[in-house]
Amino acid sequence: MDMKPVQITFDDALLKRRDRHPTVRKRGRSAVLREAAAEHLTRKDAEEIDRRYRDGYRADGAASDVPGIDEELDGWAAEGAWPES
């Protein structure tokens, strides 16, 4: 795995708090920050998937903000057997 150094800034209180944590002492600052960054990106990816699902089921009937998807799905609603409300 190719690693590149980066410089980041923390306020003193957060840096001291972080450095006191046993995980940081055991694994090191960089390893803990890499893990935090990966978890952040995983969470953001999941939020984006959730947003796309919500957009797909919007009450206004628009399929989503994906270009061309409304036209692609146009007419399919009549093909399904919909239960009476």
Distance bins in CASP14 RR format, pairs under 12 A and 6 or more apart:
PFRMAT RR
TARGET T0000
AUTHOR 0000-0000-0000
RMODE 2
METHOD distances of the structure
MODEL  1
1 34 0 0 0 0 0 1 0 0 0 0 0
3 30 0 0 0 0 1 0 0 0 0 0 0
3 31 0 0 0 0 0 1 0 0 0 0 0
3 33 0 0 0 0 0 1 0 0 0 0 0
3 34 0 0 0 0 1 0 0 0 0 0 0
4 30 0 0 0 0 0 1 0 0 0 0 0
4 34 0 0 0 0 0 1 0 0 0 0 0
5 30 0 0 0 0 1 0 0 0 0 0 0
5 33 0 0 0 0 0 1 0 0 0 0 0
6 29 0 0 0 0 0 1 0 0 0 0 0
6 30 0 0 0 0 1 0 0 0 0 0 0
6 33 0 0 0 0 1 0 0 0 0 0 0
6 34 0 0 0 0 0 1 0 0 0 0 0
6 37 0 0 0 0 1 0 0 0 0 0 0
7 30 0 0 0 0 0 1 0 0 0 0 0
7 33 0 0 0 0 0 1 0 0 0 0 0
8 14 0 0 0 0 0 1 0 0 0 0 0
8 15 0 0 0 0 0 1 0 0 0 0 0
8 18 0 0 0 0 0 1 0 0 0 0 0
8 29 0 0 0 0 1 0 0 0 0 0 0
8 30 0 0 0 0 0 1 0 0 0 0 0
8 33 1 0 0 1 0 0 0 0 0 0 0
8 34 0 0 0 0 0 1 0 0 0 0 0
8 36 0 0 0 0 0 1 0 0 0 0 0
8 37 0 0 0 0 0 1 0 0 0 0 0
9 15 0 0 0 0 1 0 0 0 0 0 0
10 16 0 0 0 0 1 0 0 0 0 0 0
10 17 0 0 0 0 1 0 0 0 0 0 0
10 18 1 0 0 1 0 0 0 0 0 0 0
10 19 0 0 0 0 1 0 0 0 0 0 0
10 24 0 0 0 0 0 1 0 0 0 0 0
10 29 0 0 0 0 1 0 0 0 0 0 0
10 33 0 0 0 0 1 0 0 0 0 0 0
11 17 0 0 0 0 1 0 0 0 0 0 0
11 18 0 0 0 0 0 1 0 0 0 0 0
12 18 0 0 0 0 0 1 0 0 0 0 0
12 19 0 0 0 0 0 1 0 0 0 0 0
13 19 0 0 0 0 0 1 0 0 0 0 0
13 20 0 0 0 0 0 1 0 0 0 0 0
14 20 0 0 0 0 0 1 0 0 0 0 0
14 21 0 0 0 0 0 1 0 0 0 0 0
14 24 0 0 0 0 0 1 0 0 0 0 0
14 29 0 0 0 0 0 1 0 0 0 0 0
14 33 0 0 0 0 0 1 0 0 0 0 0
15 21 0 0 0 0 0 1 0 0 0 0 0
15 24 0 0 0 0 0 1 0 0 0 0 0
15 29 0 0 0 0 1 0 0 0 0 0 0
15 33 0 0 0 0 0 1 0 0 0 0 0
16 24 0 0 0 0 0 1 0 0 0 0 0
17 24 0 0 0 0 1 0 0 0 0 0 0
18 24 1 0 1 0 0 0 0 0 0 0 0
18 25 0 0 0 0 0 1 0 0 0 0 0
18 27 0 0 0 0 0 1 0 0 0 0 0
18 28 0 0 0 0 1 0 0 0 0 0 0
18 29 1 0 0 1 0 0 0 0 0 0 0
18 30 0 0 0 0 0 1 0 0 0 0 0
18 32 1 0 0 1 0 0 0 0 0 0 0
18 33 0 0 0 0 1 0 0 0 0 0 0
18 36 0 0 0 0 1 0 0 0 0 0 0
19 25 1 0 0 1 0 0 0 0 0 0 0
19 26 0 0 0 0 0 1 0 0 0 0 0
19 28 0 0 0 0 1 0 0 0 0 0 0
19 29 1 0 0 1 0 0 0 0 0 0 0
19 32 0 0 0 0 0 1 0 0 0 0 0
19 33 0 0 0 0 0 1 0 0 0 0 0
20 29 0 0 0 0 0 1 0 0 0 0 0
21 27 0 0 0 0 1 0 0 0 0 0 0
21 28 0 0 0 0 1 0 0 0 0 0 0
21 29 0 0 0 0 0 1 0 0 0 0 0
21 32 1 0 0 1 0 0 0 0 0 0 0
21 33 0 0 0 0 0 1 0 0 0 0 0
21 36 0 0 0 0 0 1 0 0 0 0 0
22 28 0 0 0 0 0 1 0 0 0 0 0
22 32 0 0 0 0 0 1 0 0 0 0 0
23 29 0 0 0 0 0 1 0 0 0 0 0
23 31 0 0 0 0 1 0 0 0 0 0 0
23 32 1 0 1 0 0 0 0 0 0 0 0
23 33 0 0 0 0 0 1 0 0 0 0 0
23 35 0 0 0 0 1 0 0 0 0 0 0
23 36 0 0 0 0 0 1 0 0 0 0 0
24 30 0 0 0 0 1 0 0 0 0 0 0
24 31 0 0 0 0 1 0 0 0 0 0 0
24 32 1 0 1 0 0 0 0 0 0 0 0
24 33 0 0 0 0 1 0 0 0 0 0 0
24 35 0 0 0 0 0 1 0 0 0 0 0
24 36 0 0 0 0 0 1 0 0 0 0 0
25 31 0 0 0 0 0 1 0 0 0 0 0
25 32 0 0 0 0 1 0 0 0 0 0 0
26 32 0 0 0 0 1 0 0 0 0 0 0
27 33 0 0 0 0 0 1 0 0 0 0 0
27 34 0 0 0 0 1 0 0 0 0 0 0
27 35 0 0 0 0 1 0 0 0 0 0 0
27 36 0 0 0 0 0 1 0 0 0 0 0
28 34 0 0 0 0 1 0 0 0 0 0 0
28 35 0 0 0 0 0 1 0 0 0 0 0
29 35 0 0 0 0 0 1 0 0 0 0 0
29 36 0 0 0 0 0 1 0 0 0 0 0
30 36 0 0 0 0 0 1 0 0 0 0 0
30 37 0 0 0 0 0 1 0 0 0 0 0
31 37 0 0 0 0 0 1 0 0 0 0 0
31 38 0 0 0 0 0 1 0 0 0 0 0
32 38 0 0 0 0 0 1 0 0 0 0 0
32 39 0 0 0 0 0 1 0 0 0 0 0
33 39 0 0 0 0 0 1 0 0 0 0 0
33 40 0 0 0 0 0 1 0 0 0 0 0
34 40 0 0 0 0 0 1 0 0 0 0 0
34 41 0 0 0 0 0 1 0 0 0 0 0
35 41 0 0 0 0 0 1 0 0 0 0 0
35 42 0 0 0 0 0 1 0 0 0 0 0
36 42 0 0 0 0 0 1 0 0 0 0 0
36 43 0 0 0 0 0 1 0 0 0 0 0
37 43 0 0 0 0 0 1 0 0 0 0 0
37 44 0 0 0 0 0 1 0 0 0 0 0
38 44 0 0 0 0 0 1 0 0 0 0 0
38 45 0 0 0 0 0 1 0 0 0 0 0
39 45 0 0 0 0 0 1 0 0 0 0 0
39 46 0 0 0 0 0 1 0 0 0 0 0
40 46 0 0 0 0 0 1 0 0 0 0 0
40 47 0 0 0 0 0 1 0 0 0 0 0
41 47 0 0 0 0 0 1 0 0 0 0 0
41 48 0 0 0 0 0 1 0 0 0 0 0
42 48 0 0 0 0 0 1 0 0 0 0 0
42 49 0 0 0 0 0 1 0 0 0 0 0
43 49 0 0 0 0 0 1 0 0 0 0 0
43 50 0 0 0 0 0 1 0 0 0 0 0
44 50 0 0 0 0 0 1 0 0 0 0 0
44 51 0 0 0 0 0 1 0 0 0 0 0
45 51 0 0 0 0 0 1 0 0 0 0 0
45 52 0 0 0 0 0 1 0 0 0 0 0
46 52 0 0 0 0 0 1 0 0 0 0 0
46 53 0 0 0 0 0 1 0 0 0 0 0
47 53 0 0 0 0 0 1 0 0 0 0 0
47 54 0 0 0 0 0 1 0 0 0 0 0
48 54 0 0 0 0 0 1 0 0 0 0 0
48 55 0 0 0 0 0 1 0 0 0 0 0
48 65 0 0 0 0 0 1 0 0 0 0 0
49 55 0 0 0 0 0 1 0 0 0 0 0
49 56 0 0 0 0 0 1 0 0 0 0 0
50 56 0 0 0 0 0 1 0 0 0 0 0
50 57 0 0 0 0 0 1 0 0 0 0 0
51 57 0 0 0 0 0 1 0 0 0 0 0
51 58 0 0 0 0 0 1 0 0 0 0 0
51 64 0 0 0 0 1 0 0 0 0 0 0
51 65 0 0 0 0 1 0 0 0 0 0 0
51 66 0 0 0 0 0 1 0 0 0 0 0
52 58 0 0 0 0 0 1 0 0 0 0 0
52 63 0 0 0 0 0 1 0 0 0 0 0
52 64 1 0 0 1 0 0 0 0 0 0 0
52 65 0 0 0 0 1 0 0 0 0 0 0
52 66 0 0 0 0 1 0 0 0 0 0 0
52 69 0 0 0 0 0 1 0 0 0 0 0
53 63 0 0 0 0 0 1 0 0 0 0 0
53 64 0 0 0 0 1 0 0 0 0 0 0
54 60 0 0 0 0 0 1 0 0 0 0 0
54 62 0 0 0 0 0 1 0 0 0 0 0
54 64 0 0 0 0 1 0 0 0 0 0 0
54 65 0 0 0 0 0 1 0 0 0 0 0
55 61 0 0 0 0 0 1 0 0 0 0 0
55 62 1 0 0 1 0 0 0 0 0 0 0
55 63 1 0 0 1 0 0 0 0 0 0 0
55 64 1 0 1 0 0 0 0 0 0 0 0
55 65 1 0 0 1 0 0 0 0 0 0 0
55 66 0 0 0 0 1 0 0 0 0 0 0
55 69 0 0 0 0 1 0 0 0 0 0 0
55 70 0 0 0 0 0 1 0 0 0 0 0
56 62 1 0 0 1 0 0 0 0 0 0 0
56 63 1 0 1 0 0 0 0 0 0 0 0
56 64 1 0 1 0 0 0 0 0 0 0 0
56 65 0 0 0 0 1 0 0 0 0 0 0
56 66 0 0 0 0 1 0 0 0 0 0 0
56 69 0 0 0 0 1 0 0 0 0 0 0
56 70 0 0 0 0 0 1 0 0 0 0 0
56 73 0 0 0 0 1 0 0 0 0 0 0
57 63 0 0 0 0 1 0 0 0 0 0 0
57 64 0 0 0 0 1 0 0 0 0 0 0
58 64 1 0 0 1 0 0 0 0 0 0 0
58 65 0 0 0 0 1 0 0 0 0 0 0
58 70 0 0 0 0 0 1 0 0 0 0 0
60 70 0 0 0 0 0 1 0 0 0 0 0
61 69 0 0 0 0 0 1 0 0 0 0 0
61 70 0 0 0 0 1 0 0 0 0 0 0
61 73 0 0 0 0 0 1 0 0 0 0 0
61 74 0 0 0 0 0 1 0 0 0 0 0
61 77 0 0 0 0 1 0 0 0 0 0 0
62 68 0 0 0 0 0 1 0 0 0 0 0
62 69 0 0 0 0 1 0 0 0 0 0 0
62 70 1 0 0 1 0 0 0 0 0 0 0
62 71 0 0 0 0 0 1 0 0 0 0 0
62 73 0 0 0 0 0 1 0 0 0 0 0
62 74 0 0 0 0 0 1 0 0 0 0 0
63 69 1 0 1 0 0 0 0 0 0 0 0
63 70 1 0 1 0 0 0 0 0 0 0 0
63 71 0 0 0 0 1 0 0 0 0 0 0
63 72 0 0 0 0 1 0 0 0 0 0 0
63 73 1 0 1 0 0 0 0 0 0 0 0
63 74 0 0 0 0 1 0 0 0 0 0 0
63 75 0 0 0 0 0 1 0 0 0 0 0
63 76 0 0 0 0 1 0 0 0 0 0 0
63 77 0 0 0 0 0 1 0 0 0 0 0
64 70 1 0 0 1 0 0 0 0 0 0 0
64 72 0 0 0 0 0 1 0 0 0 0 0
64 73 0 0 0 0 1 0 0 0 0 0 0
66 72 0 0 0 0 1 0 0 0 0 0 0
66 73 0 0 0 0 0 1 0 0 0 0 0
68 74 0 0 0 0 1 0 0 0 0 0 0
69 76 0 0 0 0 0 1 0 0 0 0 0
70 76 0 0 0 0 0 1 0 0 0 0 0
70 77 0 0 0 0 0 1 0 0 0 0 0
73 79 0 0 0 0 0 1 0 0 0 0 0
76 82 0 0 0 0 0 1 0 0 0 0 0
END
